[in-house]
Amino acid sequence: MKHEKPERKFPGYKTSRNASFKVSGYYLIFGAAWILLSDILLAAFSGGLEVVSVISIAKGLAFVFISSLVIYNLVFHSIQKVQLKDSKIAEKQIQIKNANDALAEAMEMNAAIIEKMMNAFALHKIILDDTGKPIDYIYLDVNPAFEEFTGIKREEIIGKTYREILPGREEQKFYWIGIYGDVACTGQPKRIVEYTADFDKWVAVNAYSPKKGFFITVFDDITPIKRSEKDLREKNEEITKLYEKLVTSEEELRRNYEELIVTQKELKKQYLELENYQDKLHYSAYHDLLTGLPNRLSLVEEMDKHIDRYPGSKMALLFVDTDNLKLINDTMGHSFGDQLIIHIGKRLTSLMGEGQTVYRFGGDEFIACCYGFEDLSQVTHCAEQIMQSFRNPVVIDDSIIHITVSIGISIFPENGCNADELLLSADIAMYKAKQLGKNRYVFFDESMKKPVSERMSIEKNLREALKNHEMLLYYQPLIDIGQGKICGFEALLRWNSTALGFIPPLKFIGVAEETRMIIPIGEWVLYEACSFLKGIQQGGNEDMIIAVNISILQLLQDNFVELVLKVLRDTGLNPACLGLEITESILMESYQAVTQKLQQLRKTGVRIALDDFGQGYSSLSYLQKLPIDTLKIDKSFIDGVVTENSENNLTSAIIAIGRKMGLTILAEGVEKKCQLEYLKKHQCHKVQGYYFSKPLPQHEAVEYWREYHASMPET
């Protein structure tokens, strides 16, 4: 079977055919009319054959001439129309090709911006659990700057999750996952300035969501911001690159042209968004996002500029630190703490006069800078104004908060010749103000450097103490007066630093609480103490208890109850054998925040002791409400017992009240026989102190317990 070739029709085929029909039709009509009419006229007027012959020749010539004119005119006009259309099509093709070339170049540049940008860039997808809570995220794409920033190759990270790739504590991981999850789910951009142990760097992370469930992170070092801005502007000025050849069909060209218009609008929109982002980036680099105040970077630059411009001018730096804000955050919540920080910033700003500026330094710290003052009394007046303003309470969400501040003051040029030196001097003076009791201002003095240096050394080495196995527990026996036997031990923390030697608890416990190192240290103490007692109980002494001192920061942790129960499960210790000692002042100040947790622990059998009773301010009515089963009398009361007949001593009254309330009474600091006899006479249940034994290392405590019980008469 023979296949016929399909008819090939060129562009404008229909137009050409119509033109051909038109010319042929005119010619047909004109020729037919001429032949018919000329023959009729010839027959009517001819006189003879010769005349007819001459007329026929003339008629034929006339027909050829006239028809040639008609055909010329028709063909000329048809060709003119075709040429005009061809010219318009060629012009449109050139316009569309130029437009598509620009589109190709712009699209290629858009991809190159991310690939070549100096900032570390990563695209992620958030992972949620069944409840919609963020639990991890996947790396979808990263740029070369990200590889350089993290030290992780692109092929090693794409498609993997954060928790797979990066080592670190779960607490820290969930912190970042929570922040990024909020960005991905709400679409609200965030800027976080944090130290990340994952990369051992301080980073400024700008996170935003291009689409729900996804987020982009841009990692920034503060120093190269200006350079990065310049690079971005230069990259944004680059435009054109080559795209692929256009398809010749008119419909395809029109569609490509329309797509080009849309893309150009989108590129313009993206360019405006990028410019807006650059402005925000610059603002966030020099301002605190919470308060809107200029930040530390702004402070340092402005101070150094002022020193360079006015080297002979005076300048004072007031380092303002909010007292006990960490405790307020832990009890009232971080959202409340943020509102308080905003309020403090506004209050400080309202006090500033001409030549005075407030900066948010970080955390609960602000800097008030007095530029170009003439007399030191102006600086003193500024500090007193700040102190006076905080005598008025702060009202937030119907909560009335009384706060105080400690201020350290340094003066240029006496206390430093640049911003860093002045900041250090003011910081040292601020710590001195806190040591003197807080709620005051102190001018820097060279003599302050040594104690602050010692404290900084303690803080630095304390951070490595657990890892280096420098922490120790000493144990002081608890004696049951009635039975005359050891009924337990109190675990007491000691630190033998490889760098600093043996550090007294009074020197490092406060630092541990300020730096929150007390939380991991406290967890270690619980495990060690419970394991120690469990080892002794294996000899059959299952009624002995171990007493452990607890910090307020530990109590305020959301997982404190779960942690204690986990330690008991892991060590196999009976809850009734663990006693948690909380000081009277801590329990009274944080009563609402910790009572429920202590009640939960009491229900499991854990004992709760009120430590240092008598030093605080608890009333009898409050004492009845406290979730405690043991009352521990402070050593200062026992010191007042000089003979066993010291009837005027308040100790007997405390014992009587405690017994009436059904509490176990334990006296600490027993150093003399007369004190023991006095306590026995007034029916105190238990004692501890140097009369029996000082706190002992673990192996000595075990040996002491064995010898003590071996010396007891058998009953």
C-alpha positions as CSV (number, residue, x, y, z in Angstrom):
1,M,0.0,0.0,0.0
2,K,1.4,3.3,-1.1
3,H,1.6,6.1,1.6
4,E,0.7,9.5,0.3
5,K,2.9,12.3,1.6
6,P,0.9,14.8,3.7
7,E,0.5,18.1,2.1
8,R,3.1,20.6,3.6
9,K,1.6,24.0,4.3
10,F,4.0,26.8,4.9
11,P,3.2,29.8,7.1
12,G,0.7,32.1,5.3
13,Y,-0.5,29.3,3.1
14,K,-4.1,30.2,3.4
15,T,-3.4,33.9,2.6
16,S,-1.4,32.9,-0.5
17,R,-4.2,30.6,-1.8
18,N,-6.9,33.3,-1.3
19,A,-4.7,35.8,-3.2
20,S,-4.3,33.3,-6.1
21,F,-8.1,32.7,-6.2
22,K,-8.7,36.4,-6.3
23,V,-6.3,37.1,-9.2
24,S,-7.6,34.1,-11.2
25,G,-11.3,35.1,-10.5
26,Y,-10.8,38.7,-11.6
27,Y,-9.0,37.4,-14.8
28,L,-11.8,34.8,-15.5
29,I,-14.6,37.4,-15.1
30,F,-12.9,40.0,-17.2
31,G,-11.9,37.6,-20.0
32,A,-15.3,36.1,-20.3
33,A,-17.0,39.5,-20.3
34,W,-14.6,40.8,-22.9
35,I,-15.1,37.8,-25.3
36,L,-18.9,37.9,-25.0
37,L,-19.4,41.6,-25.3
38,S,-16.7,42.2,-28.0
39,D,-18.1,39.4,-30.2
40,I,-21.7,40.7,-29.9
41,L,-20.6,44.3,-30.8
42,L,-18.4,42.9,-33.7
43,A,-21.4,41.0,-35.2
44,A,-23.6,44.1,-34.9
45,F,-21.3,46.6,-36.5
46,S,-19.0,44.7,-38.9
47,G,-19.4,45.4,-42.7
48,G,-17.3,42.6,-44.2
49,L,-14.7,39.9,-43.5
50,E,-11.8,42.2,-43.9
51,V,-13.2,44.6,-41.4
52,V,-14.0,41.8,-39.0
53,S,-10.5,40.5,-39.2
54,V,-9.0,43.8,-38.5
55,I,-11.3,44.5,-35.6
56,S,-10.7,40.9,-34.1
57,I,-6.9,41.6,-34.2
58,A,-7.4,45.0,-32.5
59,K,-9.8,43.4,-30.0
60,G,-7.3,40.7,-29.1
61,L,-4.4,43.2,-28.6
62,A,-6.6,45.4,-26.5
63,F,-7.7,42.4,-24.3
64,V,-4.0,41.4,-23.7
65,F,-3.0,44.9,-22.8
66,I,-5.9,45.6,-20.4
67,S,-5.7,42.2,-18.8
68,S,-2.0,42.6,-18.2
69,L,-2.7,45.9,-16.4
70,V,-5.3,44.2,-14.2
71,I,-3.1,41.2,-13.3
72,Y,-0.1,43.6,-12.6
73,N,-2.2,45.7,-10.2
74,L,-3.6,42.6,-8.4
75,V,-0.3,40.8,-8.0
76,F,1.5,44.0,-6.9
77,H,-0.9,44.7,-4.1
78,S,-0.9,41.1,-2.9
79,I,2.9,41.0,-2.7
80,Q,2.9,44.3,-0.9
81,K,0.6,42.9,1.8
82,V,2.7,39.7,2.2
83,Q,5.9,41.7,2.5
84,L,4.3,44.0,5.2
85,K,3.2,41.0,7.3
86,D,6.7,39.4,6.9
87,S,8.3,42.6,8.1
88,K,6.1,42.8,11.2
89,I,6.7,39.1,12.1
90,A,10.5,39.5,11.8
91,E,10.4,42.6,14.0
92,K,8.4,40.7,16.7
93,Q,10.7,37.8,16.5
94,I,13.7,40.1,17.3
95,Q,11.9,41.7,20.2
96,I,10.9,38.3,21.8
97,K,14.4,36.9,21.3
98,N,16.0,39.9,23.1
99,A,13.4,39.6,25.9
100,N,14.1,35.8,26.4
101,D,17.9,36.4,26.4
102,A,17.4,38.8,29.3
103,L,15.2,36.3,31.1
104,A,17.8,33.5,30.7
105,E,20.5,35.7,32.1
106,A,18.4,36.8,35.1
107,M,17.4,33.2,36.0
108,E,21.0,32.0,35.9
109,M,22.0,34.9,38.0
110,N,19.2,34.2,40.6
111,A,20.7,30.7,41.1
112,A,24.2,32.0,41.2
113,I,23.4,34.5,44.0
114,I,22.8,31.7,46.5
115,E,25.6,29.5,45.2
116,K,28.2,32.3,45.4
117,M,26.9,34.3,48.5
118,M,29.5,34.7,51.3
119,N,27.0,33.9,54.0
120,A,26.4,30.2,55.0
121,F,23.0,29.3,53.6
122,A,20.9,26.2,54.2
123,L,17.4,25.1,53.3
124,H,15.6,22.7,55.6
125,K,12.3,20.9,56.1
126,I,10.9,20.6,59.6
127,I,9.9,17.2,61.0
128,L,6.9,17.1,63.4
129,D,5.6,14.4,65.6
130,D,1.9,13.2,65.7
131,T,1.0,16.2,68.0
132,G,2.5,18.7,65.6
133,K,5.5,19.4,67.8
134,P,8.9,19.9,66.0
135,I,11.3,17.0,66.8
136,D,14.0,17.4,64.0
137,Y,14.7,18.8,60.6
138,I,16.2,17.7,57.3
139,Y,18.9,19.4,55.3
140,L,17.6,19.9,51.8
141,D,20.3,22.2,50.3
142,V,23.4,24.1,51.4
143,N,25.8,26.4,49.7
144,P,29.7,26.3,49.6
145,A,29.8,28.9,52.3
146,F,27.9,26.6,54.6
147,E,30.4,23.8,53.9
148,E,33.3,26.2,54.8
149,F,31.4,27.5,57.9
150,T,30.6,24.1,59.4
151,G,33.4,21.9,58.0
152,I,30.8,19.4,56.7
153,K,30.7,18.5,53.1
154,R,27.5,18.9,51.1
155,E,27.2,15.3,50.2
156,E,27.5,14.3,53.9
157,I,24.6,16.4,55.0
158,I,21.9,16.6,52.2
159,G,18.9,14.4,53.1
160,K,20.0,13.8,56.7
161,T,18.6,15.2,59.9
162,Y,20.1,17.6,62.4
163,R,20.2,15.0,65.1
164,E,21.9,12.5,62.8
165,I,24.6,14.9,61.7
166,L,25.7,17.0,64.6
167,P,26.8,15.8,68.1
168,G,25.7,17.6,71.2
169,R,23.4,17.5,74.2
170,E,19.8,16.7,73.6
171,E,18.8,19.8,75.6
172,Q,20.7,22.0,73.2
173,K,19.4,20.2,70.1
174,F,15.8,20.7,71.2
175,Y,16.5,24.4,71.8
176,W,17.4,24.9,68.2
177,I,14.7,22.6,66.8
178,G,12.1,24.5,68.8
179,I,13.2,27.9,67.4
180,Y,13.4,26.7,63.8
181,G,10.1,24.8,64.2
182,D,8.4,28.0,65.2
183,V,9.7,29.8,62.2
184,A,8.7,27.0,59.8
185,C,5.2,26.6,61.3
186,T,4.3,30.3,61.9
187,G,6.2,31.9,59.1
188,Q,7.6,34.5,61.5
189,P,11.3,35.2,60.8
190,K,13.7,35.2,63.7
191,R,17.2,36.4,64.4
192,I,19.2,34.5,67.1
193,V,22.6,35.4,68.4
194,E,24.0,32.4,70.3
195,Y,27.1,30.4,71.0
196,T,26.7,27.0,69.4
197,A,28.8,24.1,70.6
198,D,28.0,22.3,67.4
199,F,30.4,24.5,65.5
200,D,32.3,26.1,68.5
201,K,31.3,29.6,67.2
202,W,29.2,32.6,68.1
203,V,26.8,33.0,65.3
204,A,24.0,35.3,64.3
205,V,21.3,33.1,62.7
206,N,18.6,34.7,60.5
207,A,15.8,32.1,60.0
208,Y,12.8,32.6,57.8
209,S,10.2,30.4,56.0
210,P,9.7,30.6,52.3
211,K,6.8,28.1,52.6
212,K,5.0,26.5,55.5
213,G,7.0,23.5,56.8
214,F,10.3,24.8,55.4
215,F,12.8,27.3,56.6
216,I,16.0,28.9,55.5
217,T,18.9,29.7,57.8
218,V,21.6,32.3,57.0
219,F,24.6,32.2,59.4
220,D,26.3,35.5,60.0
221,D,29.5,36.6,61.7
222,I,29.1,40.1,63.0
223,T,32.5,41.3,61.8
224,P,32.1,40.9,58.0
225,I,28.6,42.4,57.8
226,K,29.6,45.5,55.9
227,R,31.7,43.5,53.5
228,S,28.9,41.1,52.9
229,E,26.5,44.0,52.2
230,K,28.9,45.4,49.6
231,D,29.3,42.0,47.9
232,L,25.5,41.5,47.8
233,R,25.0,45.0,46.1
234,E,27.7,44.2,43.5
235,K,26.1,40.8,42.8
236,N,22.6,42.4,42.5
237,E,23.9,44.9,39.8
238,E,25.0,42.0,37.5
239,I,22.2,41.2,34.9
240,T,22.2,39.4,31.6
241,K,23.2,35.8,30.4
242,L,22.3,33.6,27.4
243,Y,19.2,31.4,27.3
244,E,18.3,28.7,24.8
245,K,17.1,29.5,21.3
246,L,13.5,30.4,20.7
247,V,11.0,28.1,18.9
248,T,10.0,29.6,15.6
249,S,6.2,29.2,16.0
250,E,4.3,32.5,16.5
251,E,2.2,31.0,19.4
252,E,5.3,29.7,21.2
253,L,7.0,33.1,20.9
254,R,4.0,34.9,22.3
255,R,3.8,32.5,25.2
256,N,7.5,33.0,26.0
257,Y,7.1,36.7,25.8
258,E,4.3,36.7,28.4
259,E,6.3,34.4,30.7
260,L,9.2,36.8,30.4
261,I,7.0,39.7,31.5
262,V,5.8,37.7,34.6
263,T,9.4,36.6,35.4
264,Q,10.7,40.2,35.1
265,K,8.0,41.3,37.6
266,E,8.9,38.5,40.0
267,L,12.6,39.3,39.7
268,K,11.9,42.9,40.5
269,K,9.9,41.8,43.5
270,Q,12.7,39.5,44.7
271,Y,15.2,42.3,44.2
272,L,13.1,44.7,46.4
273,E,12.7,41.9,49.0
274,L,16.5,41.4,49.0
275,E,17.1,45.1,49.4
276,N,14.6,45.1,52.3
277,Y,16.3,42.1,53.8
278,Q,19.7,43.9,53.6
279,D,18.2,46.9,55.5
280,K,16.8,44.6,58.2
281,L,20.1,42.7,58.4
282,H,22.0,46.0,58.9
283,Y,19.5,47.1,61.5
284,S,19.6,43.8,63.4
285,A,23.4,43.9,63.4
286,Y,23.4,47.2,65.3
287,H,20.2,46.9,67.4
288,D,18.7,44.6,70.0
289,L,15.6,43.0,68.5
290,L,13.8,42.7,71.8
291,T,14.1,46.3,73.1
292,G,15.0,48.2,69.9
293,L,17.9,49.7,71.7
294,P,21.4,49.9,70.1
295,N,23.4,46.8,70.9
296,R,26.9,45.9,72.0
297,L,28.4,46.3,68.5
298,S,26.9,49.7,68.2
299,L,28.2,50.7,71.6
300,V,31.8,49.6,70.8
301,E,31.9,51.4,67.5
302,E,30.4,54.6,68.8
303,M,32.7,54.7,71.8
304,D,35.8,54.1,69.7
305,K,34.7,56.8,67.2
306,H,34.1,59.3,70.1
307,I,37.5,58.5,71.5
308,D,39.2,59.0,68.1
309,R,37.3,62.2,67.4
310,Y,37.5,63.8,70.9
311,P,40.6,62.3,72.6
312,G,40.6,64.9,75.3
313,S,36.9,64.6,76.1
314,K,35.6,62.8,79.2
315,M,33.4,59.8,78.9
316,A,31.7,57.6,81.5
317,L,30.3,54.1,81.1
318,L,27.6,52.8,83.5
319,F,27.3,49.0,83.5
320,V,23.7,48.4,84.7
321,D,22.9,44.8,85.8
322,T,19.4,43.7,87.0
323,D,19.6,41.9,90.3
324,N,18.1,38.4,90.4
325,L,16.5,38.5,86.9
326,K,17.4,34.8,86.5
327,L,15.3,33.9,89.5
328,I,12.4,36.0,88.1
329,N,12.7,34.2,84.7
330,D,12.7,30.8,86.4
331,T,9.7,31.6,88.6
332,M,7.6,33.8,86.3
333,G,8.7,32.5,82.9
334,H,10.9,33.8,80.1
335,S,8.0,35.7,78.4
336,F,7.5,37.7,81.5
337,G,11.2,38.2,81.8
338,D,11.3,39.6,78.2
339,Q,8.5,42.1,79.0
340,L,10.5,43.1,82.1
341,I,13.6,43.7,80.0
342,I,11.6,45.9,77.6
343,H,10.2,47.9,80.5
344,I,13.7,48.3,82.0
345,G,15.1,49.6,78.7
346,K,12.2,52.1,78.4
347,R,12.7,53.3,82.0
348,L,16.5,53.8,81.5
349,T,16.0,55.6,78.1
350,S,13.5,58.0,79.8
351,L,16.2,59.1,82.2
352,M,18.9,59.9,79.6
353,G,19.7,63.6,78.9
354,E,21.8,65.3,76.3
355,G,25.0,63.3,75.4
356,Q,23.7,60.2,77.2
357,T,22.7,57.0,75.4
358,V,21.4,53.6,76.6
359,Y,22.5,50.3,75.0
360,R,21.3,46.7,75.5
361,F,24.5,44.8,76.3
362,G,22.9,41.4,76.5
363,G,20.8,39.3,78.9
364,D,19.8,41.5,81.9
365,E,22.7,44.0,81.3
366,F,22.4,47.5,80.0
367,I,25.0,50.2,79.3
368,A,24.4,53.9,79.9
369,C,27.1,56.0,78.2
370,C,27.7,59.7,79.2
371,Y,29.6,61.4,76.4
372,G,31.6,64.6,77.0
373,F,30.6,65.3,80.7
374,E,32.5,68.1,82.4
375,D,32.2,67.2,86.1
376,L,32.1,63.8,87.8
377,S,29.0,64.9,89.7
378,Q,27.1,64.6,86.4
379,V,27.9,60.9,86.3
380,T,27.0,60.4,90.0
381,H,23.7,62.2,89.4
382,C,23.0,59.9,86.4
383,A,23.7,56.8,88.5
384,E,21.6,58.1,91.4
385,Q,18.7,58.8,89.0
386,I,18.8,55.2,87.8
387,M,18.9,53.8,91.4
388,Q,16.0,56.2,92.4
389,S,13.8,55.2,89.4
390,F,14.0,51.5,90.3
391,R,12.7,52.2,93.8
392,N,9.3,52.3,92.1
393,P,7.8,48.8,91.4
394,V,7.3,47.4,87.8
395,V,3.7,46.4,86.9
396,I,3.4,43.7,84.2
397,D,0.2,41.8,83.5
398,D,-1.3,42.8,86.9
399,S,1.9,41.5,88.6
400,I,3.8,43.9,90.7
401,I,7.6,43.3,90.7
402,H,10.2,45.1,92.9
403,I,13.6,45.0,91.2
404,T,16.9,46.5,92.0
405,V,20.0,47.1,89.9
406,S,23.7,47.1,90.5
407,I,25.9,49.6,88.6
408,G,29.6,49.6,87.9
409,I,31.1,52.8,86.5
410,S,34.3,53.3,84.6
411,I,35.7,56.7,83.4
412,F,37.7,57.5,80.2
413,P,40.7,57.8,80.1
414,E,41.5,56.9,83.8
415,N,40.0,53.4,83.6
416,G,40.7,52.5,80.0
417,C,41.8,53.9,76.7
418,N,39.3,52.0,74.5
419,A,35.9,50.5,74.5
420,D,37.0,47.0,75.6
421,E,39.1,48.3,78.5
422,L,36.3,50.6,79.7
423,L,33.7,47.7,79.5
424,L,36.0,45.4,81.5
425,S,36.5,48.0,84.2
426,A,32.8,48.8,84.5
427,D,32.0,45.1,84.6
428,I,34.5,44.6,87.4
429,A,33.0,47.5,89.3
430,M,29.5,46.0,88.8
431,Y,30.5,42.7,90.3
432,K,32.0,44.6,93.3
433,A,28.6,46.3,93.7
434,K,26.9,42.9,93.8
435,Q,29.5,41.6,96.4
436,L,28.7,44.6,98.6
437,G,25.0,43.6,98.7
438,K,23.6,44.7,95.3
439,N,21.2,47.7,94.8
440,R,24.1,50.2,94.6
441,Y,26.6,51.9,92.3
442,V,30.4,51.6,92.5
443,F,33.2,53.4,90.7
444,F,36.0,51.2,89.3
445,D,39.2,51.0,91.3
446,E,42.4,49.1,90.4
447,S,42.2,47.2,93.7
448,M,39.0,45.5,92.4
449,K,40.8,43.5,89.7
450,K,42.3,40.7,91.8
451,P,39.1,39.3,93.4
452,V,37.2,39.5,90.1
453,S,40.1,37.8,88.4
454,E,40.0,35.0,91.0
455,R,36.2,34.6,90.5
456,M,36.6,34.5,86.7
457,S,39.3,31.8,87.2
458,I,37.0,29.8,89.4
459,E,34.2,30.1,86.8
460,K,36.5,29.1,84.0
461,N,37.8,26.0,85.8
462,L,34.4,25.1,87.2
463,R,33.1,24.5,83.7
464,E,35.6,21.7,83.2
465,A,35.4,20.3,86.8
466,L,32.8,17.6,86.1
467,K,34.5,16.5,82.9
468,N,37.8,16.3,84.6
469,H,36.4,14.3,87.6
470,E,37.5,17.0,90.0
471,M,34.2,17.0,92.0
472,L,34.1,14.9,95.2
473,L,31.5,14.0,97.8
474,Y,32.3,14.0,101.5
475,Y,29.9,12.3,104.0
476,Q,29.1,13.4,107.5
477,P,27.4,10.8,109.7
478,L,23.8,11.4,111.1
479,I,23.4,9.9,114.6
480,D,20.1,8.6,116.0
481,I,20.2,9.9,119.6
482,G,17.7,7.4,120.9
483,Q,19.4,4.3,119.5
484,G,22.9,5.7,119.5
485,K,23.7,4.4,116.0
486,I,24.5,5.9,112.6
487,C,21.2,6.3,110.8
488,G,22.5,7.9,107.6
489,F,24.9,10.5,106.1
490,E,24.7,14.0,104.7
491,A,26.5,14.3,101.3
492,L,28.6,17.4,101.1
493,L,30.1,18.7,97.8
494,R,33.9,19.4,97.6
495,W,36.1,20.5,94.7
496,N,39.7,19.6,94.3
497,S,40.7,21.6,91.1
498,T,43.8,20.4,89.2
499,A,44.6,24.1,88.4
500,L,43.5,25.9,91.6
501,G,43.8,23.3,94.3
502,F,41.2,22.6,97.0
503,I,38.4,25.3,96.7
504,P,36.1,25.8,99.7
505,P,32.3,25.4,98.9
506,L,31.6,29.0,99.9
507,K,33.8,30.2,97.1
508,F,32.4,28.0,94.2
509,I,28.8,27.2,95.1
510,G,27.6,30.8,94.4
511,V,29.5,30.8,91.1
512,A,28.0,27.5,90.1
513,E,24.5,28.9,90.7
514,E,25.2,32.1,88.8
515,T,26.5,30.2,85.8
516,R,23.8,27.5,86.2
517,M,26.5,24.8,86.4
518,I,24.8,23.8,89.6
519,I,22.2,22.0,87.5
520,P,24.5,19.3,86.0
521,I,26.6,19.3,89.2
522,G,23.5,18.7,91.3
523,E,22.4,15.8,89.1
524,W,25.9,14.3,89.5
525,V,25.6,14.7,93.3
526,L,22.3,12.9,93.4
527,Y,23.7,9.9,91.4
528,E,26.9,9.7,93.5
529,A,25.1,10.0,96.9
530,C,22.4,7.5,96.1
531,S,25.0,5.0,94.7
532,F,27.1,5.4,97.8
533,L,24.2,4.6,100.2
534,K,23.0,1.7,98.0
535,G,26.5,0.2,98.4
536,I,26.3,0.5,102.2
537,Q,22.8,-1.0,102.2
538,Q,23.9,-4.1,100.5
539,G,25.4,-5.1,104.0
540,G,21.8,-5.2,105.3
541,N,21.4,-1.6,106.6
542,E,18.3,-0.8,104.5
543,D,16.9,1.8,106.9
544,M,19.7,4.3,106.5
545,I,19.2,7.5,104.6
546,I,21.3,9.9,102.5
547,A,20.7,13.6,102.8
548,V,21.4,15.8,99.7
549,N,21.3,19.6,99.6
550,I,19.3,21.0,96.7
551,S,19.6,24.4,94.9
552,I,16.7,26.6,94.0
553,L,17.8,26.4,90.3
554,Q,17.5,22.6,90.5
555,L,14.0,22.8,92.0
556,L,12.8,25.2,89.3
557,Q,13.7,22.8,86.5
558,D,10.5,21.4,84.9
559,N,11.9,17.9,85.0
560,F,13.2,18.0,88.6
561,V,10.7,15.4,89.9
562,E,11.3,13.1,87.0
563,L,15.1,13.4,87.4
564,V,15.0,12.4,91.1
565,L,12.8,9.4,90.4
566,K,15.0,8.4,87.5
567,V,18.1,8.5,89.8
568,L,16.3,6.3,92.3
569,R,15.3,3.8,89.6
570,D,18.8,3.8,88.1
571,T,20.6,3.3,91.5
572,G,17.9,1.0,92.9
573,L,17.6,3.1,96.1
574,N,14.3,3.1,98.0
575,P,12.7,6.6,97.8
576,A,12.3,6.6,101.6
577,C,16.1,6.5,102.0
578,L,16.6,9.8,100.2
579,G,16.3,13.1,102.0
580,L,16.4,16.4,100.1
581,E,17.5,19.4,102.1
582,I,16.2,22.8,101.1
583,T,17.2,26.0,103.0
584,E,14.5,27.9,104.8
585,S,15.1,31.1,102.8
586,I,14.8,29.4,99.4
587,L,11.6,27.6,100.4
588,M,9.9,30.7,101.6
589,E,11.0,32.9,98.7
590,S,9.9,30.3,96.0
591,Y,7.0,28.7,97.9
592,Q,4.5,28.8,95.1
593,A,6.9,27.6,92.4
594,V,8.3,24.6,94.3
595,T,5.6,23.4,96.7
596,Q,3.8,21.2,94.2
597,K,7.1,19.4,93.2
598,L,8.0,18.7,96.8
599,Q,4.5,17.3,97.5
600,Q,4.9,15.0,94.5
601,L,8.2,13.7,95.8
602,R,6.7,13.3,99.3
603,K,4.0,11.1,97.9
604,T,6.7,8.7,96.5
605,G,8.3,8.4,99.9
606,V,11.2,10.9,99.4
607,R,12.0,12.9,102.6
608,I,12.1,16.7,102.6
609,A,14.1,18.6,105.2
610,L,14.0,22.3,106.0
611,D,17.7,23.2,106.4
612,D,19.2,26.0,108.5
613,F,15.9,26.5,110.4
614,G,16.0,29.7,112.4
615,Q,18.1,31.8,110.0
616,G,15.1,32.8,107.8
617,Y,11.7,34.3,108.5
618,S,9.1,31.5,108.4
619,S,6.2,31.8,110.7
620,L,4.6,28.9,112.6
621,S,1.5,29.2,110.3
622,Y,3.7,28.9,107.2
623,L,5.7,26.1,108.8
624,Q,2.5,24.0,109.1
625,K,1.9,24.4,105.3
626,L,5.3,23.4,104.2
627,P,5.7,19.9,102.6
628,I,8.4,18.8,105.0
629,D,9.0,15.9,107.4
630,T,12.3,17.0,108.9
631,L,13.3,20.2,110.7
632,K,17.1,20.8,110.7
633,I,18.1,23.3,113.5
634,D,20.8,25.8,112.4
635,K,24.3,25.5,114.0
636,S,24.0,29.0,115.4
637,F,21.3,27.8,117.9
638,I,23.4,24.8,118.9
639,D,26.4,27.1,119.6
640,G,24.3,28.8,122.2
641,V,24.1,25.6,124.3
642,V,27.1,25.9,126.6
643,T,25.9,23.5,129.3
644,E,23.3,20.8,129.3
645,N,21.2,23.0,131.6
646,S,21.0,26.0,129.2
647,E,17.3,26.3,129.7
648,N,17.0,29.8,128.2
649,N,18.2,28.6,124.8
650,L,15.6,28.8,122.1
651,T,16.6,25.3,120.9
652,S,14.4,23.6,123.3
653,A,11.4,25.6,122.1
654,I,12.1,24.7,118.5
655,I,12.4,21.0,119.3
656,A,9.1,21.1,121.2
657,I,7.3,22.9,118.4
658,G,8.7,20.5,115.8
659,R,7.8,17.4,117.8
660,K,4.3,18.7,118.3
661,M,4.0,19.1,114.5
662,G,5.1,15.5,114.0
663,L,8.4,16.4,112.4
664,T,11.8,14.7,112.8
665,I,14.2,17.1,114.5
666,L,17.9,17.1,113.5
667,A,20.5,19.4,115.1
668,E,23.6,20.2,113.1
669,G,26.9,21.5,114.4
670,V,27.1,19.4,117.6
671,E,30.7,19.8,118.8
672,K,30.5,19.3,122.6
673,K,29.2,16.6,124.9
674,C,27.1,19.1,126.8
675,Q,25.3,20.0,123.6
676,L,24.6,16.4,122.9
677,E,23.3,15.9,126.5
678,Y,21.1,19.0,126.2
679,L,19.6,17.8,122.9
680,K,19.0,14.3,124.3
681,K,17.3,15.8,127.4
682,H,14.9,17.7,125.2
683,Q,14.2,14.7,123.0
684,C,15.9,15.8,119.7
685,H,15.7,12.9,117.3
686,K,19.0,13.1,115.4
687,V,22.3,15.0,115.5
688,Q,25.4,15.6,113.3
689,G,28.6,17.4,113.9
690,Y,32.4,17.3,114.7
691,Y,31.7,15.8,118.1
692,F,31.1,12.5,116.2
693,S,33.0,13.1,112.9
694,K,33.9,15.8,110.4
695,P,32.8,15.2,106.8
696,L,34.8,12.3,105.4
697,P,35.8,11.1,101.9
698,Q,33.8,8.1,100.7
699,H,36.2,5.3,101.7
700,E,36.9,6.9,105.2
701,A,33.1,7.3,105.7
702,V,32.5,3.6,105.0
703,E,35.4,2.7,107.4
704,Y,34.0,5.0,110.1
705,W,30.6,3.5,109.8
706,R,32.0,-0.1,110.2
707,E,34.1,0.8,113.2
708,Y,31.3,2.7,114.9
709,H,28.9,-0.2,114.6
710,A,31.5,-2.7,115.6
711,S,32.1,-0.7,118.8
712,M,28.4,-0.6,119.7
713,P,27.2,-3.2,122.3
714,E,25.0,-5.9,120.9
715,T,21.3,-5.6,121.9
